[in-house]
Amino acid sequence: MPVKRLAALSAACLLLAMSWLAPARAVIVNGLYEARVPVTDQSVTARNAALQQAFGIVLVKVTGDRAATLASAFGNPTQYVEQYRYEKVDADPVNNVPAGLMLWAKFGANVVGKALHAGHAPLWGAERPRTLMWLVSPDAGGRILNAADSSLLMQALLTAAQQRGIVLAFPQMDAQDKAAIGVPDLAGFNAERIRAASARYQPDAVLVGVMTPAQGQLAARWEWLAPDKVEDWQTPAGDAILVAVDGVQIAADRFAARYAIAADAADQDGVPLQVDGIDSLDTYAKVSGYLKGLTPVRAVHVERVAQGSVFYSLDIHGSLDNLESALLLGGLLSGSPAAAPAAGSVGTASPAPLHYRYKP
């Protein structure tokens, strides 16, 4: 598509094209700046203590940092509160909370962001990877936790994920899953079969946990499969729920280290990006809209279009690692080797662009 034709397209047409497109991408997590905590009564003293606790929960979600003392570094949390209310709730056995009174609080994203920047803390945006979790429990000779499970273990895993601001999905374990993978594949961390069985769920990452008896309790081995790397770790013997939740917590730590942007990160303008496989207006709108929504991206400029490729210039906040990690989220783009410099280009100032391909 010629550049002149693209330039002639009206903004209204582009907005219309983008409005109905639903690109495969990481999940936008709502409620990151909200928290609910138990409160004894509605007194000022109890409310201030609850707001401090709620603010700490929010900071864990938006920084990715589990440090228990983080909230105290930002002063009185009331200065960040947008609204709060009291709610009566039923008992919550998973979190050991009896029936009673809860305080719900919402903190301002902008003022919290400024405080994090001033306090040299990282900021993790709302775009979070969707993680498929395969968990093998030793009961019944080896059981794979499935999406229909309503046990306390499942509730604890979902609660832990919510507290860290990540999205967990679980396999259906229907006939298709059972034909694709079994406990031996997971216990042996057969990455090829795990990735193949996980493909139907289109996750951004896969977390595999295998729980085994140890010292009268349970221990676990974990493998975390990101689009471009694999990491593993172990959780020592302990209570089954705590051991399982530990896998979620460490996976969230890994995500935060990968996607959160340091407050003192520098801005970079004019980062070149080439995306191949863009052969229609719909695809162009989808990819461009996707790029604009990525946390590290401040602005997207189209430099030129040629032979099914679009050459962008991105203004970003953070490192190139932040950008490249974000570009792989959601499976919309796949990385490919950087373009070789054109003949006679040695010594020019223009760097080779980051090189990706649209995945239909």
N, C-alpha and C positions, 0 to 999 in steps of 0.2 A: 504494500500500500504506500503510495507516494507520500512524502512529508507534507506537501502542500494540501493534499486532501485531508490528512489528519488535522492540520492547522485550521482548515475551514469548518470542521465539525463544531457545532454550537455546544455550549456548556449544557444546555437543556437536554440535548441528545445523549451526551455522555452520562448525565445524571440518571436519565431514564434507563439507559443500558445497565448502569450499576445497581439500580434500585431492586431489580428482581433477581440478580445474580446471588447465589449463595456459595461462594468458593469454599472448598475444603480448607480449613485453617484451624489454628489452635483456638481453644475456647476462650471467649471473653468472660472473665469471672466477675460477677456483680457482688456487691456487698463486702468488698475488701476493707472498706473504711467503717464497717459496722461490727458491733459485737454485743452479745448478751451475757450478762454475768448475774449470779445470785446476789441478792441484797437482803439484809435482815429487816429493814424498814425503810420509810421514806424520809428519814432525818437527813439533815445536811451532812453530818459526819459519815453516815452510811453511804450516802450518794457519792460523796467525794472519793471515798475508798473504792467504790464500785467503778467510778469513772477512771480511776487510776488503773484498775485491773483491766477494764475494757480497752483502754488506750494501749496497754501492753500487748493485748491480743492483736489489735490492729497493726501495731508496729511489726510484730512477728510476720504477719501476712504480707505487708507491703515492703519490707526490707529483706525477708528471707532469713533474718538473723534470729536464732532462738535464744539469744542472751537474755537471761531473766532480769537483768538490771537495765535493760535498754530504755524502758519507759521513764525511769527516774532522771535520765539525762536531759529531758526536754521540758522539765518544769511542770507547772500546774496544768493538768489535761483539760481543765474547763476552758482554757483559751482556744482550744482546737474543736470544741464541741459545736456541731450545727443543731442537733436536736437530740432529745432523749425522752423516754417514756418508761412507765412501769407496766409489767405484765404478770398476770397470775398464770402459773404453769403447773402441769402435772409432774409427777416424779420422773426423773431421768436416771435409771439404774446404770446406764453405761458410764455416765460421768459422775456417778455417786452424788447426784443432786436431788434432794427431797422435794416434794411438792411445796410450792411457796411463791415468793415474789422474785421477779427478775427485772433487771434494768437493761433496757436496750438503748444503745447510744450510737449516733452516727457522727463521725468526725469529718472535717472539711479536707478534701483531697489537696486543694491548693495550699492551704496553710500548713498542713502536715508535710507536704512536699518541700516547702520552703524551710521548715524546721529541720527536715532530714538533710537538706543541702547545707544548711548552716552548721549542722552537727556532724558533717562528713560521714553520713550514713548512706548505704546503698538504697536504691529505689527499684523495686520490681514491679513492672507494669501489669495491667489487667489481662494482658494476653498470655495465657498460661498453657503449657502443653497438656494434652489429654493423654492420660496414662492408663494402659491396659494392665491389669494386675492378675497374674496367674499365681495362686497360692495353694500349695499342697499341705494339707493337714494330715497328721498321722492316724487320725481316727478312722475306723472302718478299713484299715489296711492301706490307707492312702486315699484322700478325697481332695478333689480340686474344687475350691470355693467357686460357686456360680452366682450369676446376677440375681437369681430368685431367692438366694439365702437371706434369712431374716434373723440370724443368730446374733448374740451379743458381740461375737467376733466381728461380723460384718458391720454392725452398727459402730463399733469402736474404730474400725478402719475408715469408714465414711466420715466420722466425727473428726478424726485426726487429719484427714485430707482437707476438710472444711476449715479447720483451725489454721492450716498452713496455706490455704488459698489455692490448692491444686485440685484437679478433677480426676477422679478414679473411675474406671470402667472395669467390668468383670465379664468373663466369657459366659455365654449361655449354657455351655456344656450340653448342647443338643447333639443330635446324631452327626451333624457336620463337624462339630468340635471333637467329638469322641473319635471320629474317623481320622482326624488330622493330627491329634496329639494325645499322649497319655502320660501318666505319672512317671514312667521311666524316662520319657523325653525331657520332662521338666527337671526331674531329679538329676539327670545327667547334663543339664543345661545345654541341650542340643540346639544351638542358636539357629541353625538352618530351619529345623522343624518349628521352633518357637516363632520365628519371624513369619513363616508360611501360614501357620495356624492363626496368627494375630492379624494377618492382612485384611481379613473380612471386616475387622472392627476399625480399620484406618486410624490407629493411634499415632500420637507423636513420639511416644516412648513406651517401652514395655518393662514392667517390673516383675521378676520371677522370684518367688520365695518358696523354699522347701523347709518345712518344719519337721524336726526329728526329735525323738525322746533323748534326754540327756540329764543325768543326775536326778532322776525323778521328776524332771520338769521338761521343758521344750527349748531347743535351740533352733536357730535358723541360718540357712545360707541364702544369699541374695545375689541376683544378677540383674543389672540395669542396662537395658539396651536402648541407647539413643540412636538417632539416624546415622551418626558417624562414629560412634564409639561404644565400647562395652566396659562396664566396671562391675566389680563384685566385692562383697564384704560378708562378714558373719556377725550374728547377734548371739552372745553367750546365753547359756541356759537361764530360764526365768519363767514367769507367768506367761501363759500362752498369749493372752491379749496384749500384754506389754511387749512381748517379743515380736508379734505381728505388727504392732503399731510402730515399733522401732524401724522396720523396713520402710514404712511410709515417711517417717521423719527424715531418715537419711536420704531417701530419694528426693524429698523436698529440698534438703540441703544442697544436693547435687544440682538440682534445677536452679536454685537461687544463685549458686556460684557461676552458673553458665549464662543466665539471662538477666540477672539484676545488674543495673548500671550504677557504678560508683558515683557519689555526689560530686566528687572533684574531677570527674571525667571531662576531657576536653571536647569541644565541638569540632567537627570536621566538615568542611564544605567541599562539594564537587567530587565526591567519591564515585568513580565510574562503575556502572553495572550494565552488563549485557545480558538480556534474556532472550533466548531462542525459542522457537515454536509458537510465536504469536502471529497467527495467520488470519485473524478476524477482529472486528471491532469489539465483539463480545469478550474475546480473550484479552485484548488490550485493556479494556475497562476493568476486567477482573484482576489482572496482574497489577495494574496501576493503583486500583483501590486497595488491594492487599498491601502493597508497599507503603502506602500512606498511613495504614493502620498499625504498622509495626512500631513498637515502643522506641527503638533507637532512632527512628527516621523523623526528622523535623520537616523536611520538604523534599518533594520529588519533582525533578525537571526532566523532560524528554528532550534529548539532544538530536536524535535522528532515528528514522525507521528504514530498514533495508532488508529485503529478502527474508521476511519472516522473523526478523530480530529487531528488538527495540533497544536503543542505547540510552540509558538513563544517567543522570547525574544526581546523586543523593546528598543532602545535607543531613548529617547525623549527630547524635549526642552519644558519646561513649566510644568504645574501641571497635576496630574492625571485627574482632572476635565476637563482640556483642551483636554486631550487624549480621555476620555470617551465621551465627547460631539462630538468630531470629528468622533469617531467610529460609531456613530448613523446617521451621515450624509449620505444621498443618499439611505438609506434603504437596503444596501447590507448586513448589519449585524443587528441582534436583540440581545438585552441584555438578559441574563438569570442569575439566581442566581449563586453566586460564588460557585465553587466546594467545597464540604466539605473536610476537611483534611483527609488524609488516616489514617487508624488505626495505632497507634503507632507513628504518626508524631508529636505529641504534643512536643513542645520544640525545634523543628527544626527551622533553620534560614530561610528556603524557604517560602515565602508568598504564599497564594492561588492565582492562576492566575485570571486576569480578564477573564470573561467567556462569550463568545458570540456564536451565531449560524449563519451560512450562510443562507440567505433567497433566494432561487432560483427565 
